[in-house]
Amino acid sequence: MAKKSLLTGKDHVTRWFFGISALLGLICLVPVIPWRYAKMTPVFHSRFSTYRQTSLLMMTDKSMSWKAFTKWKRTMCQLQKSYATPDLLSSLASAATTVVAQKTGFSPATAMGCKLWSPCKDHVTVRCTGYQTLVILGFAVMACILISAVCSLAVVCLVASDVSIKASNKKKKAKKEAAMFNTMIAAIVAFVLSSGGLCAYMFAGASVFAGFQDSSYYPFQAAYIGCYICGTMVGFQFVGMFFAIYRIYGPKPSTSKDDDEDDNNMMMMGGGGGMPPPMMGGAYDGPAYDEWPPDGAACILNRTCCA
């Protein structure tokens, strides 16, 4: 005869949902999974004639090759430093463009390079700061998802562990409840980290790319595969977390032993139509005590009643 499983329906749901979420979390950590996507735009013509994808740590260039954000940051910050460093040639060119602009009303700075054009230099500074933010954001989100996946795997193991504890007495019952509480804490931590990491990437990342648009034409990158996978992971963890909490604080089925004890208590209290306990006496159906003696009878001290 097969051995009866100790896992209930709530236990199975908790284990399966957190197991699936751990797998989804590991998929999210793959460096080339795109989290954002920008369509190809004809404005750039041959300068950027393809679509762009962005992962947590990398972004594609015009040849569809992945480049780390650290490399993008280093390139832009080096340009920003070089543009901020004065030199004789740039000073003479800047003076010449100023004179031409005063006499003709047209500034040739746009045709003489980014170093002599203030809006271009400001945008390079914004790019340098934005890529620094994306580097920090990417590593922080990866850490949150990794810890969340580990906690999800821990929930799968903890459920099997606390179910195996038999609450045969008060001490073991307290131990079982403590183990179930630890399982619930791991489930909550897993959900909070993954949902927090996803929200941080969506809002902070969108803020960075929107900042690029303030000083130049920059196609906005919308959410893509990585965001959807992580969102599915968060959804599975939410359902699993609900059942992990419900395992402790939800209604618990009563056992036959508890039912017998309740019946015995009802019998001792005289409820349920049973006989009253000894020395308690039956229910009094006579006249009220303040109406004694009853009409038509007189009681005397020697306990003899005369009608």
Disulfide bonds with the S-S distance in Angstrom:
Cys77-Cys128 1.94
Cys114-Cys120 1.73
